[in-house]
Amino acid sequence: MTWTYGGGARVYDALSGERLVYRRGRIAGIDLLELREGDTVLDVGCGTGLNFPMLADAVGPTGRVIGLDRSFAMLHMAERRITSNHWSNVTTVHADATDFSPPDVGVGHVDAVIATYSLSVIREWPTAWECMTAILRPGGRAGIVDMQLPTGRAALLAPLARLACAIGGSDIHAHPWTALRASGHQYSEVTLRGGHIVAAAATFPNWRSSRDV
Ligand SMILES: C[S@@+](CC[C@H](N)C(=O)[O-])C[C@H]1O[C@@H](n2cnc3c(N)ncnc32)[C@H](O)[C@@H]1O
């Protein structure tokens, strides 16, 4: 059985293992982004907006949070979160992560971009990564939080991790943060939950195009 981000949107927050396992990863990833008050940050594959409270807090009332997802059902849940929190500076965009450009997001560029647990779901994640870095301003920071097989003693839990990823439609071997490590500056990485979660971020000093990735 594989999760569908359409039909499962209403129960995603409750069933995604957020409290038990995955929340720590998003906290670490957002921390590594080093957001400042007034920043604009794009959350790629934002889902139901679980990152929004921390992102909105980090950029403050003068900043902007933009969530991008291709699932209307997930975006609907994200919109509900925005409404119930009365955030006037958090918005969503319906787009495919592998095929968007700054005008689709309604900005010239962003100060930071993040993808939490979403790139491993996207088979063509390197193309999504190209789009993410192309929208980043020079000196902006990109962050990725994603999953791999647990390591060391926690490797015993590998079957469980494999099952969770298979249900969520994630490729546990995608390791999308390797793109960040390969091409970014000031790379930082944290591994959590027995190595199952990797949170990473890096700075990109220059304008980037698909040629650079
Ligand atoms: C595992 S969920 C992660 C959601 C959220 N980032 C989080 O941390 O909870 C993966 C999300 O990626 C979205 N997604 C999958 N493929 C996508 C694509 N090609 N473009 C945009 N979003 C996509 C799904 O709709 C889903 O909301």
The ligand as an SDF file (V2000), in Angstrom:
LIG
                    3D

 27 29  0  0  0  0  0  0  0  0999 V2000
    5.9070   13.3050    2.6660 C   0  0  0  0  0  0  0  0  0  0  0  0
    5.0170   14.7260    2.2060 S   0  0  0  0  0  0  0  0  0  0  0  0
    5.9770   15.9740    3.0450 C   0  0  0  0  0  0  0  0  0  0  0  0
    5.1730   17.1810    3.3480 C   0  0  0  0  0  0  0  0  0  0  0  0
    5.8720   18.2540    4.1810 C   0  0  0  0  0  0  0  0  0  0  0  0
    7.0220   18.8150    3.4940 N   0  0  0  0  0  0  0  0  0  0  0  0
    6.2570   17.7600    5.5310 C   0  0  0  0  0  0  0  0  0  0  0  0
    7.4140   17.9470    5.9250 O   0  0  0  0  0  0  0  0  0  0  0  0
    5.3890   17.2360    6.2380 O   0  0  0  0  0  0  0  0  0  0  0  0
    5.4850   14.9610    0.5280 C   0  0  0  0  0  0  0  0  0  0  0  0
    4.7770   16.1230   -0.1550 C   0  0  0  0  0  0  0  0  0  0  0  0
    5.3740   16.3170   -1.4350 O   0  0  0  0  0  0  0  0  0  0  0  0
    4.3370   16.6480   -2.3320 C   0  0  0  0  0  0  0  0  0  0  0  0
    4.8040   16.3570   -3.6900 N   0  0  0  0  0  0  0  0  0  0  0  0
    5.0930   15.1550   -4.2410 C   0  0  0  0  0  0  0  0  0  0  0  0
    5.4970   15.2980   -5.5240 N   0  0  0  0  0  0  0  0  0  0  0  0
    5.4690   16.6320   -5.7820 C   0  0  0  0  0  0  0  0  0  0  0  0
    5.7780   17.4230   -6.9230 C   0  0  0  0  0  0  0  0  0  0  0  0
    6.2260   16.8700   -8.0630 N   0  0  0  0  0  0  0  0  0  0  0  0
    5.6290   18.7600   -6.8280 N   0  0  0  0  0  0  0  0  0  0  0  0
    5.1890   19.3430   -5.6890 C   0  0  0  0  0  0  0  0  0  0  0  0
    4.8700   18.6440   -4.5840 N   0  0  0  0  0  0  0  0  0  0  0  0
    5.0120   17.3050   -4.6190 C   0  0  0  0  0  0  0  0  0  0  0  0
    3.1670   15.7920   -1.9030 C   0  0  0  0  0  0  0  0  0  0  0  0
    1.9430   16.2830   -2.4150 O   0  0  0  0  0  0  0  0  0  0  0  0
    3.2990   15.9000   -0.3920 C   0  0  0  0  0  0  0  0  0  0  0  0
    2.5670   16.9840    0.1090 O   0  0  0  0  0  0  0  0  0  0  0  0
  1  2  1  0
  2  3  1  0
  2 10  1  0
  3  4  1  0
  4  5  1  0
  5  6  1  0
  5  7  1  0
  7  8  2  0
  7  9  1  0
 10 11  1  0
 11 12  1  0
 11 26  1  0
 12 13  1  0
 13 14  1  0
 13 24  1  0
 14 15  1  0
 14 23  1  0
 15 16  2  0
 16 17  1  0
 17 18  1  0
 17 23  2  0
 18 19  1  0
 18 20  2  0
 20 21  1  0
 21 22  2  0
 22 23  1  0
 24 25  1  0
 24 26  1  0
 26 27  1  0
M  CHG  2   2   1   9  -1
M  END
$$$$
